[in-house]
Amino acid sequence: MTPVKRKARSAGRPAARSANTVAISHDLLWGALLAAATWAAYLPALQAGFIWDDDEYVLENRTLRDWSGLRDIWFRPEALPQYYPLVHTTFWIEQRLWGLAPLGYHLVNVAIHAANALLVWRILMRLGTPGAYLVAFLFALHPVHVESVAWVTERKNVLSGLFYLLALRSYLCFRPLGPAPTQAAGAARYAAALALYLAALLCKTVTCTLPAALLLLTWWRRGKIGWRDAAPLAPMFLCGALFGLTTAWLERTHVGALGAEFAFTPVERLLIAGRAVWFYALKLVFPWPLIFIYPRWRIDATAWPQYLWPLGALLALGLLWGLRRRWGRGPLTAALFFVGTLFPALGFLNFYPMLYSFVADHFQYLASLGVLTLLGSGLATLVQKRRWFHGAEYLALALGVPTVLGALTFEQCLIYHSADALWRDTLAKNPECWMAHNNLGVAYGLSGNHRAAVEHFDEVLRLHPRDSQAHTNLGNILTLQGRLDEAFDHYEQALKGNPSEQNAHYNLANILVKRSQFEQAQGHYQAALRIKPYFADAHYAWARMLVQQDRLDQAAREAAEAVRHDPNFVDAHALYGEVLTRLGRLDEALAQWTEVQRLQPAHPFARQRLQAIRDQIASGKSSGGAMP
């Protein structure tokens, strides 16, 4: 009997191995199809340029230029538009690879989004969710995600999503969510999950909701949560809270999410959140129209219809709770995941975009998985139970819905071709969007079309009279036109609306210097630098003013600050070198002019100044010279 048993066992191995090979080939085929569909839908994004704050994150981000910038990315939060160091590190690496060519940045964004779709598929398969592949297609091709993928700055979303999903998968390997608790699968997998979660937080802190999502999944599978389920998540909750509080503090102090525009009562915030939840859910079901900046609702705590939004959300959750025995815990879990993942963007905490809109498509990149899973899984379940659809009808829906969504995504990507195209599309769909008028005015100003720029800034001030940026931008155009008195008035209006508008302080100081009102100008330079200590242009302009006053020691300090904050600032190096020469610090002056010549070999004064300084050093003299 023994030989028979051995023969039977060995005979079974090739069959099992063959079955595994077929399964792997099947998965590779479907995975390749999912990835190919994603790339096809996002082809227009590869032709897109940079938009809106891509200049602040990439084009003009001084931390991306050298090794010292990489240090600042991690250890100087104020040096970044937002403290997401892992995102800016990827930008730093990309500048080494392809400079400022937008194609490379868009390729990376699309590749990460495709990887995220594959991870969604594999995670849902691991959880035994019906329709996992359909859900992955919905996530990959839904046009509401174009904003997160086609906008370079929103690398924050796709990259944090990648680490979030990898952390989720690692944690499920560490602690599988079977019907009963299982023994932890080793410290290495837990450490990997924690490290990946920290990486997600370093990309965007809305991922702080992951440990709560893991507890929710545990309840879905087992119907209860024990201390053994919660204990491993305690470090994640702590890290998430610390990162969340840090981001909230930076939004207020560094980004500027404070003031009258953000002064909502608790009741008003509840009204904002209730309407936002329904807004996001409806956009997933019916994604039209999609607008880069949606109209900002008027919140009125005395208007009873506005209370229907939060009450409706609570009633929907209550209904799902009441039907959990009949429908299972899945629908309620999906809804709670959706609301919980959205929570950081629902308006309970201040964030800068609340200034012009309470909602944005990119805020629901991860949260959308709740509704999309509910839709895809629900459809697959109905087919399995033969309640509504037969196999052919399900196949038609399973192919047709992603195809339609992919076509909508393709069309939506075209809007991101350029900043002008984006703002024109926004104004066509939301004519009252003062932010779009402001940014289109900036684009016209940069192209030299000052008349069109002024028209758009005037429209901003009609729609939003207290907007300090519009006053500052209008002042800049008037300054270029030589209308300094009018520009001066607009800068003052900007500071009345927002005393922290550093550019208004800076430009006001420059006008005061032209009027020889040096004391008042110094006050505004100092104010600008208190708000933005790394403002190299302000350090440089102040240093020039100090030279006019023959205050060379202080001028040297300000010029040194300018080149420290922007090592590629040629004029600042030249000014610093000239001041050092007049102070007799010739060796230091020689170093500055050498740097000028390295940065700009054709500089009109560098060769002459270098020779003059070498002659002075050789002769032991230290005479000054005229300012360049």
Steps between C-alpha positions, in 0.01 A plus 500: 500500500786733575627515140146572380466793739833641388404461136168672556668789679762547233240469228304783656787746505520574127127560486517743791802670350320528168194652667720758675670585172165553330381722787816711486473537122135597538589766761784637287269529200228686690756716679658598169153586362425721801833681470463545123150644537629748758783618277267530201251714693776734624689542171402871468648567846842410361473802268402734785720773639526653845202676657421726794726426800727264303734800485521512880539122533728436200596783264608759759559270796852590613531191720511283186818655363782352708599276790440771759144522370449130567599564861254788520224279357524276805606733779355845413121477469475873427709452185217306332150601390378208713711269714474181295872415476468166322306663215758776462778241513351333192494841328863554607600167342306577183677833455824301490348267237304722259522853633182702453352304208137436604474163321711319759290624791176400326637156414577438866155613613320273253728207585428537872124523436512182289692326781237617749223349287683167494543513877128571546422190295739272694393631842130451425577152368681423826199624696268282291301797369266418208574695182855591607618536142205721403566725802865533395390604150258756645778643716753506214272665244265722697535860372474644851862386545637697205569794731723280717689345207527772233604774744868460587465656844247233593781248506405535867183301433623220280825443692335508843236265355772259387656479847155489665400197291838331548471553877147358495615193307798446731279525807258244354798266455598564861148451635264330251136594547352154516178422691706452816812674634825343382849500638712793385711398202829646615654829606654562157163533330370727773813716475450520122138608545599768753786628281273520195236683704761755610601541135135570412481766774816662364321535166163624627354486848143419393628141502493520880160325480659163408498345853133591538432336163678184618279484810197550278606210276549286809144575611372423150657153500441403864215713628703621799830660593714367783801643675724263303372669184550853630835465680724466191336810353574725800839619361330579167229704672767692693707574188190602306390739776845662523527549123142626478550760773827614341333545162206688655747735674698557178177568304424781745847648548684425175234455232269767642174313564371750755306824515140603446456270198567198722309611811217247494295396801473128588146494358616657172780245472246222548290645216808517276593140579148366446470655156857405404436129571204494261689709243786251484272195492289643217809589294602135516160384381452778242833671417370807321586781494852472634648841584851576617358751752137447598278787619532574871165448670343766715468354850204628703432339835154665507385331175335171600536329155878498547457264797354235267849416371654385832168349613476306176854366547421386855173339385680313222757362745220411743314316224810299409547417869141380526533286187834347592345166591321480166763654273806417705751739652666575164287796387529673837875436506540656155296805598690549826833461317388767252395750767791422733767533231342826386488638855824709483359681193143554619559843654527416868865609475619801300678443171598770252266407208201579725576860408343449157319162511401240759555205265748380238520180299844409628382494861324167446775305326518229768156555651338419164592135556212477748228594252667332201536175693137522605392549137727239341460241772126557520461447127708181511297369795170562322630308198613210718155481657331547158274769638527774239749405234594191306855423403485668157345814643761514775776455244360788296492722808843384617647595163279796418528698824884502510505585128275802553699609805827458308367720220396766752843482661670539161288808427555647848878466461490736202401785734837471675699571184598846628420745776308725259284209381429396858393846617287564193321170553449586866349840417275346232351270766533731802492864377503637856832330585715792610802275548490398133477868398801574721711220356404579142595861573841382622545298180415804286735716708789260448436495125504881486128547435456753779162626384341154521673440835352820646152401379520167680638651822221759495252213467658328800453813710139527386428142604726492806583857610717394793733283296851614587670305220293678234598838646865390504484366143328813375765708677771299322350573157464870582863507619613354167302775327670766714179592685665485841249708697210275392711191569585634845128532582432140396787367711360685799155353430657154483657545843174624647334179388793276595792642704689176423512562123880497473510600133300815575750593774789434263361698207389786724853520638643518148280800418597668828868455410438681170347782705808497730276415797756255633374463857146403390643271232716320756191432712327330208807296404520381860129417501534296179794308646321431828227331294740329258856489643636325188372777266828550312369787284407699812843443656662615174284813457555598862875455456495733197315763702753470783784554252331824389509605867866392527408246771740242361528262795125446512483488120756219505285301744188535288684416177646192674146393594387545141768269360450253786132461420556501124852384408425559128402866545764661276420864580509427872847344470615804301359743755655303786835495322489876444413573863777269624746677271406839646539355849849377413409132537668416172536123531128466570419743218715295262296188589172680427609632162642158411154358568344772282725401211421130554124559500505751213819478292390794282436732795607853391692584820630169638828476308582867566420476872698181545808653338466819706472305826799279414702814426399649836593182685833491320573865581368478855245773433123496568330781313133488406328546169172606348196277538426290191 
